């Protein structure tokens, strides 16, 4: 059975549709949409995953290597074509690269609610990342929160900090047009931290030294930065003078590989994903789905969506 997948090649155009293995598993899945995780996949496509992180970053279904070429991706919404009778025809979410046809194990898929639009369901992996960060932060209701960086993860984190933690949230981004996105998500917006009241928590998602510096310096006494950015092989300076010591501030990492410490004893990875999927019941989230790329045109159109200056928020690949 023939299958094709998107590969990052390290060559001039860098995106190619190539044959791929179907893999192993008791289900045969036909992809409907997959989500482009732009920040992470840009680092992967540019070959900037540090060698020391190759083993930890590896996905069960990837082919190739981080030295390129590689088949990569982890936000797949697919229809069950063959397998368990009770799943025939159902839509599921699973972590798999961008590929039109593939096998998966039953315990690796999450059955989607029938009323959840399949394009919106591609946000599940990033929603899980945002949920884990909100759990890590343990923000009390009504606390002031800044989210610095209005990309997909930042927007979802702002949304959940307001919805789950009932926090007073401001999304901060230099791109002024993202004020409309913040309004749809029912959070405030600012183009900088200047003039912002001191915050209990700052979630940092911009993957920039300037954003991290702004996160530190917008905090109230004993405030916390939850660092969510991944910098690949870049070194990032952190200014720890001035208010950092006098205000007893802290910086903590939130990373989705482990369930957040406050929930780890009572919540499995599968339960966390089910919770994230359940939180995607809000049509307001559709404002984040700003671009789509037909799978057959990925070689031509996808490089522009991976560019550092690409506009919009979330891109889906449509099969």
N, C-alpha and C positions, 0 to 999 in steps of 0.2 A: 504494500500500500504506500503510495507516494505521499511525502509530506515536505513542506517547505517552511523555512524559518528565516527570520532576520538575523544576519550576522554583522558584527562590527569587525571590519577587516584590517584596519590600520593602514589601508591604502588611500589613494587620493580622494575618492568619493566616500569611502569608509563605511557605507551601508550596502549590503548585498543580500538578495534573496537566494538562499542555497538549500540544497537537500538537507534533511535532518532526520535523525533517528526518531522513531515513534516512542521509544522508551519502554518502560515496563509498567504493568498495572492491570487491574481487572476491568477498568473502564476505558472505552475509546471515546475521546472527547473531540468535538468539532468547535474550534474557536469562533466566538461571535464578536467580541471586542477584547482588546488588551490595552492596559494603561501604560503610558510612557512615564517612567519616573525620571524626569528630566535631569535633575542634579546628579543623582547617582549614575544614571546611564551615560551622561556626558563624561564623567570621570572614567567609567569603564571603557567607553568608546575611544577616549584619548589615550588609553593605556596608562592611566595615572593611579592605578591601585597599587599601593606599596607592596613589594614582594613579601614583606612580613605578614601582610594581611590576606594573601591569596587563599590560604586554606580556610580562614574564618569567613571570607566573603563568598566562598563557593556555594552554589545552589545545587540541589540534587539533580536537576534536569538540564543544567547547562552543558554545552559541548565546547571544545576548544580550551583556551586558557586566557588569563588576564594579560598575558604577553601579546595577545591578539594573533589570529582572529578568535572571536568568541560569539556564541549564541547566548544571549542574556535577557533578563526581564523577569518580573515576578508579580504581575497583576493581570490574571487571566480570567475572563468570563467565558465559559464554554457550555455547549449543550451536550448532554450525554447521548451518544449515538449507539453504543453497545455496552452491555454490562448488566448490572442489577435491574431486574424488571421494574422495581418500584422507582428507579431513577430514569428510566427511558424517557427522553425528551425534556428532562428537567434542566434548568440552568443552574450552574454551580460556579463558585469562585475557587480558584486554586492558584498556587504560586508556580508559574511556569513561564519560560521565555515566549517571545512573540512567534507563534507557530500555528499553522492552520489546522493540523490534525495531530493528536498525540494520545498516548496512554497515560493513565494516572491510577494510583491506588485509591480505593474507596475512602480510606481514612485520611487522605490528603485533600479531599474536596469538601466544600461547605455548600450545602444546598441553599439556594437563594429564595427568599420569599417571592411568591408569584407576582406580587404587585410592585416589586422593586425594579425600576427600569434598568436594563442590562448595561447601558453606558454608565449610569451612575454607580453601578456595582463595581466598576473598575477602580473606584476610589478606595476600596476596602483595605488594601495594604497600607496606604497612607493614612487612612482613618485609624487603623490599628496603631500606627506609630504615634499619631496625635493623642489617642486615648491613653497610651502607655505614659506619655509625657505628663498628661494631666494627672494621672494617678501618681506618678513620681513626685509631682509638685505639691500635692495635697493642699491646694489653695482653699482657704476658708471662704464660705459664702460672703459675698459683698466686698471682698478684697480687691484692690486695684491691681490690674494685670496689664503688662505690655507684651505684645508679640511683635518682635522685630524681624521683618522679612515677610512680604505678602505673596510668596509663592504658594504652591499647593499645600505643603505641610504646614506652613505658617497660617494660612487661611483656615485649615481644618482644626488646628490647635486653638486658634482664636474662637472659632465656632463652639468647640467642645468646652473650653474654659468658661464660656458664657452659659452654655446649655447644661453641662454636667456639674460644674463647680459653682454656678450662679455668681460668677465673678463680674466685676466692672472692667470690661476688656477694651483696650485700644489696640488696633492693628496699625503698625507703623511701616510705611514703605515710601521710598522716594518717588515712585510712580504714582502720580496724583490720581490717575484714572481708576486706581484700585479702591478709591473711596466708594465707588458704586458697588463693588463686590462686598466691601465691609458692611454697607447698608443692607444688602440682601441677606447677609449672614447675621444681621442684628447686633453688630458691634460698632464701636466708635472707630474713627480713622484719624491719623495724623501723618504728616510727611516727615516728622522728626520727633525726637524726644524733648526738644526745647519747649518749655512751658508746660510739660506734662507733670501732674502731681506725682510725688514720689510713689513708687509701686512696691507692693509686697513681693511680686514675682515678675521676672522678665524671661519669657521664652525666646531664645535666639535661634533663628532659622535661616539667616541670610548668607551664611558661609563666607563672611567677610570680617576682617579685623575691625573695620569701622563699626559694623553692626554689633560685634561683641563689646567693643568699648562703650557704645551707646547703652547697651543692656546693663552693663555694670553701673554706669553713672546715672541711670534713671531710678535706682532703687532707694527705698526707704531704709531706715535703721534695721539691720539684721535681715535685709532682703536677700533673695536668692535669684541667681541666673540658672535657668535650665537650658543647657547647651544641647541643641538638637542637630546642629550642622555637622556635616562630614566634609572634611577638607582634602581627602585623598592624600597626595604626597606633598601638599603645601605646608610650610611652616607658618604659623600665625602668631604674631606678637600679642601679648596680653599685658595691658598696663595695670599693675597692681599697686600703684602708689596712690596718693591722695585719699579719697574717701574709702577705698577698699578696706583698709585696716581700721580706720577710725569708726567706720559704720558697721564693722563686723559682718561684712558681706560674704557670700559664698557662691561658688560656681560648681554645679553638678551636671554630669552627663546623663542624658536619657537616651537609651538605645533599645530598639525593639527586640533584640535577640533574647532578652530575658524579661519575664513579666516584672513590672515595677515592684520594688521591695514591699510596699504596703499591702499589695495584693498577692504576692507570690505564694504564700502558704495556702491560699484558698482558691486560686484561680489558675487554671491550666492555659496553655497557649490556645487551645481550641476554644475554650470558653471566652477568652479575650477576643478572638476573632468573631465569634458569634455576637458578642456585645457590640463590636464595631459595626458589623453588618446591620444589626438592629437599629443603630443610631443613624443609618442612612435613609430613614423613612421621610426625610424632610425635602420637599421639592426645591427649597431654597438652594440646596447644594448643587443643583444643575447649573447655576451661574458659573461654577468653576470649570465646567466642561466647555472650553472656549475653542478648541480646534480638533479636527479629525483628519486622519490620513488613511486612504484606502490601502490595504495590505499590498495589493499588486503594484502600487505606486510608491512604495516605501523607499526604494533606491533613489528616487528622484526627490521626494518631498521630505523625507525624515531628517536629512542633515540640517535643514533650516530650522526644524523644530528643536533640534539638540543644541543649536547655537546659543552662546552665552547671552546674546542680546535678543533672543526670540521673545515675541510678545505673547500675551495671554497667560493662562494659568495651566490648565491640564489638557493634554492631547491624548485622544484615544486612537488606536489603530483598529480599523473596521474591516471585517472579513466577509 
